[in-house]
Amino acid sequence: MKLLVPFVIETPEQLSLRKRLFAEALLKNPSDPFGVALSVIPDTGEALRAANEWPADFEVIEHQKALLAEHGEAAFLPNKTETARLAYDMASGKKPAIKEQIEALELYGKIRGFIEKPGTTINNTTAVQVNRIMVIKDHGSNDDWERKAVAQQARLHKEVVTVDAD
C-alpha cells in the first residue's frame, strides 16, 4: 500500500527562487537549516526534505558563494540591534539562556565592537613646539675658537701618534 504524500508542483523558476532565498537565509543562520527551510517553504514535510538536501545542493552553494563575494561574510552576521534583541530575549525569559550562551554573546559583542571598553579613549594632547631656530653655543671670538680648535687637533694628533707607536 502506498501512502499519499502531498506534493506541490512548482515551476523550475519558483524552485530556483526558493533555493536562492534558502541560501541567503542559511548564511544568516547556518546552525538551523530546518528553521531556515520552514521560513522559505510552508509545507513541513517539504521543508524537512529541503533542510536535509539543499545545504549540499550545487545551486544553493553557488548562490552562497556569489553572495559572500558580493557582500562579504560580515553582512550575514547579526548586527548590534539583532544582538541586543537576542540578549533581551534571554534576559526576559523568552529564550532560555545558559551561562555559555551569555558568555558567547558577550564575546561576540566584544569582537564586533558592540561593547565599548571604559577608559580606552586615549587623549594625547602632547604639544610639540617646532622652532625653526638652531641654538649655537657662543665660543667667543673667531680667533679664540680657532686657537682652541688648533690646540684640540694637536692633542688628538699626539694621542693617535702615541697609540700607533705602542
TORKOLKOL-290511 format. One record per atom (N, C-alpha, C): residue in one letter; x, y, z. Coordinates in steps of 0.2 Angstrom, whole numbers, plus 2048, in hexadecimal, padded with zeros to 3 digits. Each point is the difference from the previous one (the first is absolute). Example, Ala and Ser with C-alpha at 12.3 -4.5 7.8 and 13.67 -1.06 7.14 Angstrom:
2
A8427E4827
A7FC806800
A804806800
S7FE8057FC
S804806801
S7FC805803
***
This chain:
166
M8047FA800
M7FC806800
M804806800
K7FF8057FB
K804806800
K7FD805804
L804804803
L7FD806804
L8008067FB
L7FB804801
L8008067FC
L803805803
V8058037FC
V804806803
V7FE8067FD
P7FF805804
P7FE8067FC
P8068037FC
F7FF8027FA
F8058027FC
F7FE8077FC
V804805801
V7FE8067FD
V8048017FA
I7FC8017FA
I8048017FA
I8028077FF
E8078007FF
E8028077FF
E8048007F9
T8008067FE
T8048017FA
T807800802
P8057FF7FB
P807800801
P802807803
E7FD8067FD
E801806803
E7FE801807
Q7FB7FE802
Q7FE800807
Q8047FC805
L8027FA7FD
L8057FC804
L807804801
S8028037FA
S806803801
S800806804
L7FA804800
L7FF805805
L8007FE807
R7FD7FB802
R8007FD806
R8077FE803
K8047FD7FB
K8077FE802
K804806801
R7FF8057FC
R804806801
R7FE804807
L7FA800801
L7FE803807
L8027FB806
F8007FA7FF
F8037FB805
F807801801
A8048017FA
A807801801
A802806803
E7FC8067FF
E802806804
E7FE7FF807
A7FA7FD802
A7FE800807
A8057FB803
L8027FB7FD
L8057FB803
L807803802
L8028057FC
L806804802
L7FF804806
K7FA802801
K7FE804807
K7FF7FB806
N7FE7FA7FE
N7FF7FC806
N8027F97FE
P8067FE7FF
P8037FA7FE
P7FE7FA805
S7FF801806
S7FF7FB805
S7F97FD800
D7FB8037FC
D7FA7FE800
D7FD7FF7F9
P8027FB7FC
P7FD8007F9
P7F97FE800
F7FD7FD805
F7F97FE800
F7FC807801
G802804805
G7FD806801
G8008057FA
V8068007FD
V8018047FA
V7FB7FD7FA
A8007F97FF
A7FB7FD7FB
A7F9802802
L7FE800806
L7F9801802
L7FE8087FE
S805804800
S7FF8077FF
S7FF8017F8
V8027FB7FC
V8008017F9
V7FB7FB7FD
I7FF7FB803
I7FB7FB7FE
I7FA7FF805
P7FA8017FE
P7FB7FF805
P7FE7F9802
D8017FB7FC
D7FF7F9802
D8057FD804
T7FE7FD806
T8057FE804
T8047FA7FD
G7FD7FC7FD
G8037FA7FD
G8058027FB
E7FE8047FB
E8058037FB
E806804803
A7FE804806
A805804803
A8057FB803
L7FE7FA803
L8057FB803
L8047FD7FB
R7FD7FF7FA
R8047FD7FA
R8058057FE
A7FE8067FF
A8058067FE
A805801805
A7FF800806
A805801806
A8057FA7FF
N7FE7FA7FE
N8057FB800
N8048007F9
E7FD8027FB
E8037FF7F9
E8038077FD
W7FD806802
W8028067FD
W807803802
P8027FF806
P806802802
P8067FE7FC
A7FF7FA7FD
A8057FD7FB
A7FF8017F9
D7FA8037FF
D7FE8017F9
D8058057FC
F8017FF7FA
F8058047FC
F7FE8077FF
E7F98017FF
E7FD8067FE
E801805807
V7FE7FD806
V800803806
V808802802
I8047FB7FF
I807802801
I8038057FC
E7FE8007F9
E8038057FC
E7FD807801
H7F9800802
H7FD807802
H803802807
Q8027FC804
Q803802807
Q8078037FE
K8047FD7FC
K8068037FE
K8008077FC
A7FB8007FC
A7FF8077FD
A7FE805805
L7FC7FE805
L7FE805805
L806802804
L8047FB802
L806802804
L8058047FC
A8007FF7FA
A8058047FC
A7FD8077FF
E7FA801800
E7FD8067FE
E800804807
H7FE7FD805
H7FE804807
H8057FF805
G8047FA800
G8057FF805
G7FC7FC806
E8047FD804
E7FE7FB805
E7FC805806
A803805801
A7FD805805
A7F98027FF
A7FE8007FA
A7F98027FE
A7FB7FB803
F8027FA801
F7FB7FA802
F8017FF808
L804804803
L8007FF808
L7FB805803
P7FE7FE806
P7FB804803
P803807801
N7FC8057FF
N802807802
N7FF802807
K801806802
K800802807
K7F97FF803
T7FB8027FB
T7F9800802
T7FD7F9801
E8027FB7FC
E7FE7F9800
E8037FD806
T807802802
T8037FD806
T7FD803806
A7FE806800
A7FC803806
A7F97FC801
R7FD7FF7FA
R7FA7FC801
R8017F9803
L8057FD7FE
L8017F9802
L802800808
A804805802
A801801807
A7FA802804
Y7FC8047FD
Y7F9802803
Y7FC7FA801
D7FF7FC7FB
D7FC7FA800
D8037FB806
M806800800
M8037FB805
M7FF803807
A800807801
A7FF803807
A7F9800802
S7FB8007FB
S7F9800801
S7FD7F9801
G8047FB7FE
G7FE7F9801
G7FC7FD7FA
K8008047FA
K7FD7FE7FA
K8047FA7FD
K807801801
K8047FB7FE
K8047FD806
P8007FA801
P8047FE806
P8088017FF
A803803805
A8078017FF
A8047FC805
I8067FE7FE
I8047FD805
I807804800
K8047FE805
K806804801
K8048017F9
E8017FA7FD
E8048007FA
E7FD8047FA
Q7FA800800
Q7FD8057FB
Q801807801
I7FF802806
I801807802
I8088027FF
E8047FB802
E8078027FF
E8028007F9
A7FD7FC7FC
A8018007F8
A7FD8067FD
L7FB802803
L7FD8077FD
L804806802
E803800806
E804805802
E8068007FC
L8037FA7FF
L8068007FC
L7FF8037F9
Y7FA7FE7FD
Y7FE8027F9
Y800807800
G7FD803805
G7FF807801
G807804800
K8047FD804
K807803801
K8048007F9
I7FF7FA7FD
I8047FF7F9
I7FD8057FB
R7FA801800
R7FD8047FB
R800808802
G802801806
G801807802
G7F9803803
F7FB7FC801
F7FA802803
F801802807
I8057FD804
I801802807
I806805800
E7FF806803
E805804800
E804800807
K8067FF800
K8047FF806
K801807803
P7FE801806
P801806804
P808802800
G8018067FF
G807802801
G8057FF7FB
T7FD7FE7FA
T8057FF7FA
T8018067FC
T7FD805801
T8018067FC
T807803802
I8048017FC
I806803801
I8008077FE
N801804805
N8008087FE
N807802800
N8038007FA
N807802800
N8008077FD
T801804805
T8018087FF
T807802801
T8057FC7FF
T806802801
T8028067FA
A802805803
A8028067FB
A8078007FF
V8017FF7F9
V8078007FE
V8018077FD
Q805804802
Q8028067FD
Q8057FF7FB
V7FF8037FA
V8057FF7FB
V8038077FF
N806801802
N8038067FF
N8057FF7F9
R8008057FD
R8048007FA
R807804801
I8027FF806
I806804803
I8057FB802
M8068007FE
M8057FC803
M805804805
V8007FD806
V804803805
V8077FE800
I804805800
I8087FF7FF
I803803806
K8047FC803
K804802806
K8058067FE
D801805804
D8058057FE
D8067FE803
H8058007FB
H8077FE802
H805806800
G7FD805801
G804806800
G8028037F9
S8058037FF
S8028037F9
S8027FA7FB
N8018027FA
N8027FB7FB
N8077FE802
D804805802
D8077FF801
D8017FB806
D7FC801805
D8007FC806
D7FE7F87FE
W7FB8007FC
W7FE7F97FE
W8057FD7FC
E8038047FC
E8057FD7FB
E8067FD805
R802804805
R8067FE804
R7FE7F9804
K7FA800802
K7FD7FA804
K8007FA7FB
A7FE8017FA
A7FF7FB7FB
A8077FD7FE
V8058047FF
V8077FE7FF
V8037FC805
A7FF803806
A8027FC806
A7FD7F9801
Q7FA8007FF
Q7FC7F9800
Q8037FC7FB
Q8008027FA
Q8037FC7FB
Q8077FD801
A804805803
A8077FE801
A8007FA806
R7FC801805
R7FF7FB805
R7FE7F97FD
L7FB8007FC
L7FD7FA7FD
L8057FD7FB
H8048047FD
H8067FD7FB
H8057FD805
K802803805
K8057FD805
K7FD7FA803
E7FA7FF802
E7FD7FA802
E8007FA7FB
V7FF8027FA
V8007FB7FB
V8077FE7FE
V804804800
V8087FE7FF
V8027FC806
T7FE802806
T8027FC806
T7FD7F97FF
V7FA7FF7FF
V7FD7F97FF
V8037FC7FB
D8028037FA
D8037FD7FB
D8077FD801
A803804804
A8077FF802
A8007F9805
D7FB800804
D8007FA804
D7FF7FA7FD
***
